[in-house]
Amino acid sequence: MAEDTKLIDSAEIEELQERIEALENEEAMDAGVLDGYLTACALNPAAPAEEDVIPFIFSDAGDPEKVPGDERLLELIRMRMREIRAALNAGGGLDPVIFPLVDEAGVEITGAEGIEAVIPWAAGFMMGAAQWPDEATESDEAQRALIPIAARMAGEGDELEDPQAQEVFCAARAECPPAKDLAEALYQIVESVFTFKTLNVPNEPLRRETPRIGRNDPCPCGSGKKFKQCCGRKGE
């Protein structure tokens, strides 16, 4: 039970990336792309099962045979999946996995030039969003929410291999308010994520599976006594 609620820390994110690199699988997502992909999968209103999500991390075609036998790697992925879902359900606390750019002195670039660090996460998110039902992105609100994420899919002047994706990217970049730095770019995409949480997988109130038993109702144990005089007695 404790393992089910354990959150992944920065050292484990680094370990996740190292284990992915050790696979020497050119189709495997790196940790940044993976994080965006898992976030989009958590927002999929079709609620895909884990076995439908994980194969695409290691294979463009989602081939289950390409899933590695590295149980620790799979454990780290599952931990991050749980952490993302917990943040979405809590309505806050989502911290996208971003590897900031650094300058020649090894100092992180957090200004406008550092926004490029968001590209892998945004690309992964769009991969996951491509698996959503069509109606999940048809509304005007959904289209607006996609703009800040799609606008980060590639840097200025870059071309995407998929012509349709390139069209979406160019339209989004034209409409997206320019971010002044990395922090603002991250704020924009997190804001979009929670918009999709509201649109795609809103929280539902818990409903009682069975009717509430009144104290004067017959006890469900079949004794013939009232509930308050049988199993509903204090201390039992």
C-alpha positions as CSV (number, residue, x, y, z in Angstrom):
1,M,0.0,0.0,0.0
2,A,2.8,2.4,0.8
3,E,4.4,1.8,-2.6
4,D,1.1,2.7,-4.3
5,T,1.2,6.2,-2.8
6,K,5.0,6.9,-3.1
7,L,5.9,9.9,-5.1
8,I,8.8,10.0,-7.5
9,D,11.7,12.4,-6.6
10,S,14.3,14.2,-8.7
11,A,16.9,11.5,-8.3
12,E,14.4,8.9,-9.5
13,I,13.6,11.0,-12.5
14,E,17.3,11.0,-13.3
15,E,17.3,7.2,-12.8
16,L,14.3,6.9,-15.1
17,Q,16.1,8.8,-17.9
18,E,19.3,6.8,-17.4
19,R,17.4,3.5,-17.6
20,I,15.6,4.6,-20.8
21,E,18.9,5.6,-22.4
22,A,20.4,2.2,-21.4
23,L,17.8,0.5,-23.6
24,E,19.4,1.9,-26.7
25,N,15.9,1.9,-28.2
26,E,15.6,4.8,-30.7
27,E,11.8,4.7,-30.4
28,A,11.7,5.0,-26.6
29,M,10.5,8.3,-25.2
30,D,13.0,10.2,-23.0
31,A,11.8,11.3,-19.6
32,G,10.6,14.7,-20.7
33,V,8.5,13.4,-23.7
34,L,7.3,10.5,-21.5
35,D,6.0,12.9,-18.9
36,G,4.0,14.9,-21.3
37,Y,2.6,11.7,-22.8
38,L,1.6,10.3,-19.4
39,T,-0.1,13.6,-18.5
40,A,-2.2,13.5,-21.7
41,C,-3.0,9.8,-21.1
42,A,-4.3,10.7,-17.6
43,L,-6.6,13.3,-19.2
44,N,-7.9,10.9,-21.8
45,P,-11.7,10.6,-21.2
46,A,-11.6,7.1,-22.6
47,A,-9.5,6.2,-19.5
48,P,-7.0,3.8,-21.3
49,A,-5.7,0.9,-19.2
50,E,-2.0,0.8,-18.2
51,E,-1.3,-2.0,-20.8
52,D,-2.6,0.3,-23.5
53,V,-0.5,3.2,-22.4
54,I,2.9,1.8,-21.6
55,P,3.7,0.1,-25.0
56,F,3.7,3.4,-26.8
57,I,6.5,4.6,-24.5
58,F,8.8,2.1,-26.2
59,S,7.3,1.7,-29.6
60,D,5.8,4.2,-32.1
61,A,3.3,1.5,-33.0
62,G,2.5,0.6,-29.4
63,D,4.0,-2.9,-29.8
64,P,3.7,-4.8,-26.4
65,E,6.7,-6.9,-27.4
66,K,8.9,-3.8,-27.2
67,V,8.2,-3.2,-23.5
68,P,11.5,-4.0,-21.7
69,G,11.9,-6.5,-18.9
70,D,13.4,-3.8,-16.6
71,E,11.0,-4.0,-13.7
72,R,12.6,-1.0,-12.0
73,L,12.0,1.2,-15.0
74,L,8.4,0.1,-15.2
75,E,8.0,0.8,-11.5
76,L,9.3,4.3,-11.9
77,I,6.9,4.9,-14.8
78,R,4.0,3.7,-12.8
79,M,5.1,5.9,-9.8
80,R,5.0,8.9,-12.1
81,M,1.7,7.9,-13.5
82,R,0.2,7.8,-10.0
83,E,1.8,11.1,-9.1
84,I,0.4,12.9,-12.2
85,R,-3.1,11.5,-11.5
86,A,-2.9,12.6,-7.8
87,A,-1.9,16.1,-8.8
88,L,-4.8,16.3,-11.3
89,N,-7.3,15.0,-8.8
90,A,-6.0,17.5,-6.2
91,G,-6.4,20.3,-8.6
92,G,-2.8,21.5,-8.2
93,G,0.8,20.6,-7.6
94,L,1.5,19.3,-11.2
95,D,5.2,19.8,-11.8
96,P,6.1,18.8,-15.4
97,V,9.4,17.0,-16.0
98,I,11.5,19.5,-17.8
99,F,15.3,19.4,-18.3
100,P,16.3,23.1,-18.4
101,L,18.9,24.2,-20.9
102,V,22.2,25.4,-19.5
103,D,24.8,27.8,-20.8
104,E,28.5,27.2,-21.2
105,A,29.1,27.8,-17.5
106,G,26.5,25.2,-16.6
107,V,24.0,27.8,-15.4
108,E,20.3,27.1,-16.1
109,I,18.8,29.3,-18.8
110,T,15.4,30.5,-17.5
111,G,14.8,33.5,-19.7
112,A,13.1,33.5,-23.1
113,E,15.9,31.3,-24.6
114,G,15.1,28.7,-22.0
115,I,11.6,28.1,-23.2
116,E,12.9,25.6,-25.7
117,A,13.3,23.2,-22.8
118,V,9.5,22.7,-22.8
119,I,9.5,21.2,-26.3
120,P,9.9,17.5,-25.3
121,W,7.1,17.6,-22.7
122,A,4.8,19.4,-25.2
123,A,5.6,17.0,-28.0
124,G,4.8,14.0,-25.6
125,F,1.5,15.6,-24.6
126,M,0.4,16.0,-28.2
127,M,1.3,12.4,-28.8
128,G,-1.0,11.4,-25.9
129,A,-3.7,13.8,-26.9
130,A,-3.8,12.2,-30.4
131,Q,-5.2,9.1,-28.7
132,W,-8.2,11.0,-27.2
133,P,-11.7,10.6,-28.7
134,D,-12.3,13.2,-31.4
135,E,-15.0,14.9,-29.4
136,A,-12.4,15.7,-26.6
137,T,-10.8,18.4,-28.7
138,E,-13.8,19.6,-30.7
139,S,-15.0,22.4,-28.4
140,D,-13.7,26.0,-28.7
141,E,-12.5,25.8,-25.1
142,A,-10.5,22.6,-25.8
143,Q,-9.0,24.2,-28.9
144,R,-8.0,27.2,-26.9
145,A,-6.4,25.0,-24.2
146,L,-4.4,23.2,-26.8
147,I,-2.8,26.4,-28.1
148,P,-0.1,27.0,-25.4
149,I,1.0,23.3,-25.6
150,A,1.0,23.0,-29.4
151,A,2.9,26.2,-29.7
152,R,5.8,24.7,-27.8
153,M,6.1,21.6,-30.0
154,A,9.0,22.9,-32.0
155,G,11.4,25.9,-31.9
156,E,11.3,28.8,-34.3
157,G,12.1,27.6,-37.8
158,D,11.8,23.9,-37.0
159,E,9.7,21.6,-39.2
160,L,7.7,18.7,-37.9
161,E,7.6,15.5,-39.9
162,D,3.8,15.2,-39.7
163,P,2.3,17.8,-42.1
164,Q,-0.9,17.9,-40.0
165,A,1.0,18.4,-36.8
166,Q,3.1,21.1,-38.4
167,E,-0.2,22.9,-39.4
168,V,-1.5,22.7,-35.9
169,F,1.8,23.9,-34.5
170,C,2.0,26.9,-36.8
171,A,-1.6,27.9,-36.1
172,A,-1.0,27.6,-32.4
173,R,2.2,29.6,-32.4
174,A,0.5,32.4,-34.2
175,E,-2.2,32.6,-31.6
176,C,-0.3,31.8,-28.4
177,P,0.6,34.8,-26.3
178,P,4.4,34.8,-26.2
179,A,5.9,33.8,-22.9
180,K,8.6,36.0,-21.5
181,D,10.5,33.2,-19.8
182,L,10.5,29.5,-19.0
183,A,8.4,29.9,-15.8
184,E,5.6,31.7,-17.7
185,A,5.7,29.0,-20.5
186,L,5.3,26.3,-17.8
187,Y,2.5,28.2,-16.2
188,Q,0.7,28.4,-19.5
189,I,0.9,24.6,-20.2
190,V,-0.1,23.7,-16.6
191,E,-3.1,26.0,-16.9
192,S,-4.1,24.2,-20.1
193,V,-3.7,20.8,-18.4
194,F,-6.1,21.7,-15.7
195,T,-8.5,23.1,-18.2
196,F,-8.5,19.7,-19.8
197,K,-9.0,18.1,-16.4
198,T,-12.2,20.0,-16.0
199,L,-13.3,19.3,-19.6
200,N,-12.3,15.6,-19.9
201,V,-12.3,14.0,-16.5
202,P,-14.2,16.2,-14.0
203,N,-14.3,14.9,-10.5
204,E,-17.5,13.1,-9.7
205,P,-19.0,12.9,-6.2
206,L,-18.7,9.6,-4.4
207,R,-22.0,7.7,-4.5
208,R,-23.0,5.1,-1.9
209,E,-23.2,1.7,-3.6
210,T,-25.9,0.5,-1.2
211,P,-28.7,2.4,0.5
212,R,-28.1,3.7,4.0
213,I,-29.5,1.5,6.7
214,G,-31.8,3.3,9.2
215,R,-31.5,2.5,12.9
216,N,-35.1,1.2,13.0
217,D,-34.7,-0.8,9.8
218,P,-34.5,-4.6,9.9
219,C,-30.9,-5.7,10.4
220,P,-29.4,-6.9,7.2
221,C,-27.8,-9.9,9.0
222,G,-31.3,-11.6,9.0
223,S,-31.7,-11.8,12.7
224,G,-35.2,-10.3,12.6
225,K,-34.2,-7.5,15.0
226,K,-34.0,-3.8,14.3
227,F,-30.5,-2.7,13.2
228,K,-30.1,-0.6,16.3
229,Q,-30.7,-3.6,18.5
230,C,-28.4,-5.9,16.6
231,C,-25.3,-5.1,14.4
232,G,-25.9,-1.4,14.8
233,R,-25.4,-1.5,18.6
234,K,-22.7,0.7,19.9
235,G,-19.4,-1.1,20.4
236,E,-20.2,-3.9,18.0
